């Protein structure tokens, strides 16, 4: 069935149509994008009102699945349940291609031990191929410098084609994200409830291994390149570090700690990725480079949600409103910008003939932009509720309601039912 979606301002990943443009598509892909009326070629026409018609958002880095599986330290939920719940959440956020950031490190806490992380990767791939998945789930494998036990497991996943993106991260205190031991302790005590002595022991182990660890990284980076997987670097804090990872084949710099590092990456034609939560808050959670500054200075190529998926949709509109960034440039940061890094062939992040019909219809009428519809592969996977529509359920209070009794879901009935 051919669908003609039209009415609002349309952004195709490069060009922003001022109004009246539409898109003709089916489940095989996008057939045409035009300012002309294409309704005669369609089996059904959908008017988007004043909402934006955008490519589905592309998120290259988010580790929210860790929290969905382990909501509290040691409190675990079934991964397939967590993925199903997260999948629906991502659809409401307008994300159609999502890279789960899965960390591989030795003697680490939570879900980041090598074997557990490998199982999470398999769980993601299983879910993605199941009928339960409404969006496209990808894997971003993160390798911690100094992880000897994790290396063979990481390499095995690479060989099997289970990693869509790879990155190098170094959480050794004294550089990168943790410039001081105090910052290291603050993070690990807050996240994993470690004592001062436990964080000091962990820090000493990382520092001890870091001196010889980079040879492993050199070898691993070569394997990543041979597997044709894009390689990124994480939390680069100075130009020298950027130069090093560039020689290893890194094509992107995630969350540069300083503006100097970001500029060095740009000078070497590396993509620079900054956090959407950083944009919304106006500051880094670690007092590092402001994402707004990176964007205004022209050194940012893509936004990632990092740990808060809903921020990705909000950030471009905020950058346009507060920083004066042209709206087309801002929208590219969450669509075609990250897509170019993940998929050089351009199968996501654009609305172009011949590409899959991954489309987000976004309303900006409220205080925060919201998704009205989401199409993935030409299928409508999410339909929001407009303000003019009644809430689909109402609560029927039982006549025999007694003190201390609260209505359960069995008392929810569709508002369309006729009640006497």
C-alpha angles and dihedrals in degrees: 000000000000116000125199111203114188147137109083135068109294127211115191097189093274111028128049112212110211095220145315096051121130143185129228116204148146135188091285091062146272113331103183143350114200148144087231123094107264097175094111090064094050134089090208134015124213120193113208095198110212094334125120120253107215140166110265109272119261118215116191100181132031129134096188091120089072090062092044091056097037104031091170129015106286094001104115132187130196108277094224090053090048091049093049092051092045092047091060091046092052092050091056088051092057095247115143100167115042127179112206107214106223117185125216116197139143121252091358129150133247116006096338099093111114100248094043091048091050090053090050089054090053090047090053093050092047092051093046091057093047128092088245094073114093096177134036113274119202133175127239107192113207117200119201115219109249096027103137096164092047096051100078091044092049091048091050091054089049092053091049091053094242096129118075096179133016134198140183117229129183117192095173110139116251098047144039115015094354107049091164135036088238091060090048092051093045092055099043095042091048097044102036102020093239122167123240090258093050094050091047090053092048091048093050091051092051093047092048093052097041094077094066099024101087095072087064088051091052091054093044092049089055090054091049090055092048089053089053093237117145111249123213134183124224130223098350107187105187142021093257091059090049091051090051096051091044090059087053091057101262110161097185141042115213121205098345107209094217137032089237091059091048092050091049090052091051091049088057093048092250118147115245118218122196133180125268091207087056088055093051095046093042091229144057117263087229097045091252130129115334111238090217089056091050091052095046090048089054097240100112121094102171143012123223128193093227097186106346114061096188091064092069095072094044099048101071093050090048092050090051093049101040103028101032094238111162107259093235090054091047094050091048088062090070100033124026094013097064091032092062089058097045098038118020089186090067100235092146137032095044139081101219132138112272095026126108113275100247102157135167122198107204128192119206097182096105130060089272127034113254136191115252096178137002123199122190118186089349093304122117103236100166133030118184125207118250121219090251092059119085119239104271094233136042130193117249110205110218115237091231094055109151132191112285093021117119124192113257129209088273086073093058112102131174112266089227091068115104110240125194 
